[in-house]
Amino acid sequence: MTVGERIKKRRKEIGLSADDLALAIGKGRATVYKYEKGDIENLPHTLLIPLAEALHTTPEYLLGYDDDPTDYESWLNDSGYKIPDDLWPELDPYDRAKQYYEFKQAELEDGLKYHGMSPDEESNVSAANRFMFSATVQIPVYGSVPAGVPIEAIQDIEGYVDIPADWADHGRFMALTVHGSSMYPKYLDGDIVVIKVQDYIPSGQDAVVYVNGYDATLKTVINEADGTTTLRPVNPEYETKNYGPGVVKPLGVVKRMVREL
């Protein structure tokens, strides 16, 4: 699905007319139709955020990096709900809103109302309980990960983030602080990415890799048929580069992004 098709699909999903969208972003109706038809390529970054806000979605969805169109913080603001202070205080605002959205969906399915349940209480409505009381574990956030240095020996720890405890049962995880703007607007300078450490990156995945033995870098990895590896940035101002076999060494694939507001 193209960016234009996503714009049109989302506009219709929320019942917004082309005139309404044009007014919201300060453009004419004809311009909106051009966006939707793909007549205008490479939407400027300065337009992506107001366009996403008007469509109650995210820039990542419009660009095709995320198939979930819901902007959970906007949903929370529009819903009038207030998340109880004791629920998921360790999460950033966006993930906290998403978690609460998922709980409310489970609540609707189960017919359960939140009344400060404890994990010990018996209930046959397990879906809501699962979101309310999912266990977490902490992993370190590194500022950088030099090549060839065992992770246990790295001293550049900037903090800690929580991940679901069951993730830790299925692999090794770590977190890194994003530096630079090559992956803008999907990832911003200062964001934290949680990665699963693994020695193979499926083609098309965002991953942290080493190039020529240097410090780790975040890019979209494309495994070419000829055995070479292409590292693709999101920001069109940066160059896509291709490397010969063995030059790119995987560190891990991105599983979550945490953003401070």
Salt bridges, closest charged atoms under 4 A:
GLU13 OE2 - LYS9 NZ 2.45
GLU13 OE1 - ARG10 NH1 3.20
ASP19 OD1 - ARG29 NE 3.58
GLU36 OE2 - ARG11 NE 2.60
ASP67 OD1 - ARG6 NH2 3.07
ASP78 OD2 - HIS56 ND1 3.81
ASP85 OD1 - LYS82 NZ 3.38
GLU107 OE1 - LYS104 NZ 2.62
GLU152 OE2 - ARG172 NH2 2.53
ASP191 OD2 - ARG259 NH2 2.77
ASP206 OD2 - LYS186 NZ 2.50
